[in-house]
Amino acid sequence: AQKVTQAQTEISVVEKEDVTLDCVYETRDTTYYLFWYKQPPSGELVFLIRRNSFDEQNEISGRYSWNFQKSTSSFNFTITASQVVDSAVYFCAREGGADGLTFGKGTHLIIQP
Amino acid sequence: GAVVSQHPSRVICKSGTSVKIECRSLDFQATTMFWYRQFPKKSLMLMATSNEGSKATYEQGVEKDKFLINHASLTLSTLTVTSAHPEDSSFYICSASGGQAIGDTQYFGPGTRLTVL
């Protein structure tokens, strides 16, 4: 399967700071989809965003924003003015070609009060 | 949004017994359901994909006879861990999708934590 790399294993910031979670993916496909999921301590994965490979427009949803750069095969996620409730493990994932949904190893985000 | 439930949320069983985990899509018809396994502080690993009314497709290395999957209706899939052993202890998560196309969003259940003594 084509890999998804989340190089940041753990990030710790103080509340109200902005934080960016990196995601780099491999792809040999023209058509593919990228996702971000949040996994709070309760364990349930919460869907955040889905992006197809033909749509490079960046997206903003409240304090969340995503930067999709096909040229660098990256799909980074930024949280602005972080809050303690943002503390969770965040997974980037890719689906396309013969590969099902393939997850990165996750980034554990800790927001300190 | 789409809601997926799992039952039970936690189960502790003795080695050698079988455990059934249910996954239900509550507010949409799930054409496809997926079963994942997650070890502590690790990523999710896909175990199998099931389409309603069809046999499940298992990922390489996953034992079909040990992890029985049934997708009997558009809202219910079950995973049965047969003759469970301590190494089967893990967090099992299901997801459901309303379509079969690549890229259809998967909505995840809350997970089931299995502990085999």
Interface residues (C-beta under 8 A of the other chain):
Chain A: T31 Y32 Y33 F35 Y37 S42 G43 E44 L45 V46 F47 R50 N52 F91 E95 G96 G97 G100 L101 F103 G104 K105 G106 H108
Chain B: G1 F34 K41 K42 S43 L44 L46 T49 F91 I93 S95 I102 G103 T105 Q106 Y107 F108 G109 P110 G111 R113
